[in-house]
Amino acid sequence: MDLHLEGKVFIITGGLKGIGKGITFQLAREGATTVILDRSANVVEEYKKEIEPISKGYDIHILDLNDTDKIAPIVEETYKKYGHIDGIVNNAGVNDNKALETTSWQEFEKSIHGNLTHYYELVHAAVGYLKESHGAVVNITSKTALTGQGKTSAYAAAKGAILGLTREWAAALVKDRVRVNAIVVSECWTPLYADWIKTFGSEEEQQARLKVITDKIPLEHRMTTTEEIGNEAAFLLSDRSSHTTGQWVFVDGGYVHLDRALS
């Protein structure tokens, strides 16, 4: 299916690795220009080698999104360069395991800032251009906002806020024909996830832990892939989903809504 994304311009946070990379590659395959905001300078050359056979229409801006004041100038630069901005993908974030018992309010606020504030600022800076293009926003969020995890208060709070902002922005921008949706991620295989699995010890212990997790995913008992998230994001950004807004879309193999005892 042609998603009609040829020549469209999208800004994606955390687009060099993991879920963000899955999204940028799918947008590139559809002929879109991707503008990436990411702090992972060490993977840029590898990323370029992988993306350039698919598309040369990309820009990379290396920055720490905690330096939130640097976001608006990049938005302005992008608009001046291309003359339009057609969509935003808010993706960057990290589950930093700030538990209730051990996290001070100062640490809590710092984590909230790192996982939430840049979502707001990027859309705030681009909203005029999104109105102009009748564009779209996709917010990447987490199952922890709905299921809890038991040891990550700040991250869960930020991800819950993102769900709220998705509905709020959809309502605020509905008359401007700007659509806003969220993708709720559960267990998705990314480099960060792989690093976490390695903390469980030997290869045998890692595989045992992974099996405990995948056994709880109803559909096919496997992790979601970054490509599957990318496919959904591209669809939500396209006019093929032209009457979809304010939705929380679950790309999770039924993890949140189906009985995990299914076999």
MOCOR-V256811 format. One record per residue. N is the residue number from 0. PHI is phi in degrees with one decimal (NA if undefined). D_LAST is the distance of its C-alpha to the last C-alpha in Angstrom with 1 decimal. Layout:
N_PHI_D_LAST ; N_PHI_D_LAST
This chain:
0_NA_32.6 ; 1_-76.4_35.7 ; 2_-87.9_35.0 ; 3_60.2_38.8 ; 4_-102.7_38.7 ; 5_-55.8_41.5 ; 6_82.0_44.1 ; 7_-74.4_42.3 ; 8_-119.0_42.5 ; 9_-127.5_39.7 ; 10_-101.4_39.8 ; 11_-127.8_36.8 ; 12_-89.2_36.6 ; 13_62.4_34.9 ; 14_-87.5_34.9 ; 15_-90.1_35.6 ; 16_-141.6_32.3 ; 17_57.3_28.6 ; 18_-60.3_27.4 ; 19_-60.3_31.1 ; 20_-65.1_31.7 ; 21_-58.1_28.8 ; 22_-71.9_30.4 ; 23_-63.3_34.0 ; 24_-67.0_33.2 ; 25_-67.7_31.6 ; 26_-62.8_34.6 ; 27_-62.7_36.9 ; 28_-61.9_35.4 ; 29_-86.6_36.2 ; 30_90.2_39.8 ; 31_-83.6_39.8 ; 32_-93.5_41.9 ; 33_-112.9_40.0 ; 34_-115.7_41.7 ; 35_-105.9_39.9 ; 36_-111.8_40.6 ; 37_-156.7_39.3 ; 38_-97.0_40.7 ; 39_-87.3_39.4 ; 40_-60.0_42.7 ; 41_-70.2_41.7 ; 42_-108.2_39.2 ; 43_-60.9_41.5 ; 44_-64.5_43.0 ; 45_-63.2_39.6 ; 46_-60.9_38.3 ; 47_-60.5_41.5 ; 48_-61.4_41.1 ; 49_-80.3_37.6 ; 50_-83.4_38.4 ; 51_-66.9_41.9 ; 52_-66.1_40.9 ; 53_-95.1_38.9 ; 54_-160.1_41.3 ; 55_-105.3_44.4 ; 56_-91.7_44.1 ; 57_-150.1_43.0 ; 58_-127.9_44.6 ; 59_-124.5_43.5 ; 60_-116.7_44.9 ; 61_-89.0_44.3 ; 62_-160.7_44.4 ; 63_-89.2_42.8 ; 64_-67.6_41.5 ; 65_-66.0_42.7 ; 66_-84.4_46.1 ; 67_-62.8_45.3 ; 68_-65.4_48.9 ; 69_-84.5_48.5 ; 70_-73.5_46.0 ; 71_-57.1_48.4 ; 72_-59.7_50.8 ; 73_-69.8_48.1 ; 74_-60.2_47.2 ; 75_-63.5_50.9 ; 76_-61.4_51.3 ; 77_-64.1_48.4 ; 78_-65.3_49.9 ; 79_-63.6_53.4 ; 80_-72.5_52.1 ; 81_-107.7_50.1 ; 82_83.4_51.5 ; 83_-165.1_48.1 ; 84_-129.8_44.8 ; 85_-103.3_42.0 ; 86_-176.0_39.0 ; 87_-126.1_37.7 ; 88_-118.9_34.5 ; 89_-88.4_34.2 ; 90_-130.2_31.8 ; 91_-62.7_33.4 ; 92_169.1_32.4 ; 93_-147.4_31.1 ; 94_-79.4_29.0 ; 95_-96.7_31.8 ; 96_54.5_30.3 ; 97_-87.0_33.3 ; 98_-78.3_32.3 ; 99_-56.8_34.1 ; 100_-70.6_35.8 ; 101_-117.5_37.3 ; 102_-110.0_38.0 ; 103_-73.8_41.4 ; 104_-65.1_42.0 ; 105_-65.4_43.7 ; 106_-66.6_40.7 ; 107_-59.4_38.5 ; 108_-64.6_40.8 ; 109_-63.2_41.0 ; 110_-67.1_37.2 ; 111_-58.2_37.1 ; 112_-58.7_39.9 ; 113_-68.5_38.1 ; 114_-107.1_34.9 ; 115_-131.2_36.3 ; 116_-60.0_40.1 ; 117_-68.2_40.0 ; 118_-59.9_37.5 ; 119_-63.5_40.3 ; 120_-64.7_43.2 ; 121_-64.4_41.9 ; 122_-70.7_41.4 ; 123_-56.8_44.6 ; 124_-70.4_46.6 ; 125_-101.4_45.2 ; 126_-60.2_45.1 ; 127_-62.2_48.4 ; 128_-72.8_47.5 ; 129_-66.4_44.2 ; 130_-62.5_46.2 ; 131_-62.7_48.5 ; 132_-94.2_45.8 ; 133_51.6_43.5 ; 134_-83.7_40.9 ; 135_-144.6_37.4 ; 136_-124.4_35.7 ; 137_-121.7_32.1 ; 138_-102.0_31.2 ; 139_-89.4_28.4 ; 140_-134.5_26.9 ; 141_-133.4_24.1 ; 142_-57.0_21.2 ; 143_-59.5_23.3 ; 144_-65.0_25.6 ; 145_-112.8_23.1 ; 146_-102.8_20.8 ; 147_71.7_23.5 ; 148_-136.5_23.1 ; 149_98.9_25.7 ; 150_-149.7_28.1 ; 151_-147.0_29.0 ; 152_-57.0_31.2 ; 153_-67.2_33.3 ; 154_-62.0_30.6 ; 155_-62.1_28.5 ; 156_-64.3_31.8 ; 157_-63.7_32.7 ; 158_-69.6_29.4 ; 159_-65.7_29.7 ; 160_-62.7_33.3 ; 161_-64.4_32.2 ; 162_-61.3_30.1 ; 163_-64.1_33.2 ; 164_-64.6_35.5 ; 165_-58.8_33.4 ; 166_-68.5_34.1 ; 167_-63.4_37.6 ; 168_-68.1_38.5 ; 169_-59.9_37.1 ; 170_-69.3_39.3 ; 171_-66.1_42.3 ; 172_-109.4_42.2 ; 173_-62.2_41.3 ; 174_-72.9_44.9 ; 175_-94.2_45.3 ; 176_61.1_42.4 ; 177_-104.2_40.5 ; 178_-95.1_36.8 ; 179_-134.9_34.7 ; 180_-137.4_30.9 ; 181_-123.4_28.4 ; 182_-106.2_25.3 ; 183_-96.3_22.9 ; 184_-98.7_21.4 ; 185_-106.8_18.5 ; 186_-109.9_17.6 ; 187_-119.5_19.9 ; 188_-80.3_21.3 ; 189_-132.7_25.1 ; 190_-57.0_28.0 ; 191_-63.7_28.0 ; 192_-66.0_24.3 ; 193_-61.5_25.1 ; 194_-63.5_28.1 ; 195_-65.1_26.2 ; 196_-60.5_23.7 ; 197_-63.6_26.9 ; 198_-71.2_28.1 ; 199_-87.1_25.7 ; 200_112.8_28.0 ; 201_-66.6_27.7 ; 202_-57.7_25.6 ; 203_-63.0_23.5 ; 204_-67.0_23.1 ; 205_-62.7_22.3 ; 206_-65.4_19.5 ; 207_-65.5_18.1 ; 208_-64.9_18.4 ; 209_-62.7_16.8 ; 210_-65.8_13.7 ; 211_-56.8_13.5 ; 212_-72.5_13.7 ; 213_-67.8_11.6 ; 214_-62.2_8.5 ; 215_-92.5_9.1 ; 216_-97.0_9.5 ; 217_-56.9_7.0 ; 218_-84.9_8.9 ; 219_69.3_9.1 ; 220_48.8_8.7 ; 221_-144.8_12.5 ; 222_-71.6_15.5 ; 223_-68.9_17.4 ; 224_-96.2_20.6 ; 225_-65.0_24.1 ; 226_-65.2_24.8 ; 227_-67.4_22.2 ; 228_-65.1_23.9 ; 229_-59.7_27.2 ; 230_-61.0_26.5 ; 231_-68.0_25.7 ; 232_-62.2_28.7 ; 233_-61.4_31.0 ; 234_-62.6_30.0 ; 235_-67.3_30.6 ; 236_-80.2_33.9 ; 237_-93.1_35.0 ; 238_-76.2_36.7 ; 239_-69.5_33.9 ; 240_-112.2_32.4 ; 241_-65.5_35.8 ; 242_-118.1_34.9 ; 243_-115.6_32.1 ; 244_-152.5_33.2 ; 245_72.0_32.3 ; 246_-101.7_28.5 ; 247_-104.8_25.8 ; 248_-101.6_23.4 ; 249_-102.9_20.0 ; 250_-106.4_19.0 ; 251_-149.9_16.0 ; 252_62.3_12.8 ; 253_82.4_12.3 ; 254_-58.4_12.7 ; 255_-78.9_15.4 ; 256_-102.9_14.8 ; 257_-99.5_11.2 ; 258_-62.5_9.6 ; 259_-73.2_8.2 ; 260_-83.1_6.3 ; 261_-60.0_3.8 ; 262_-144.6_0.0
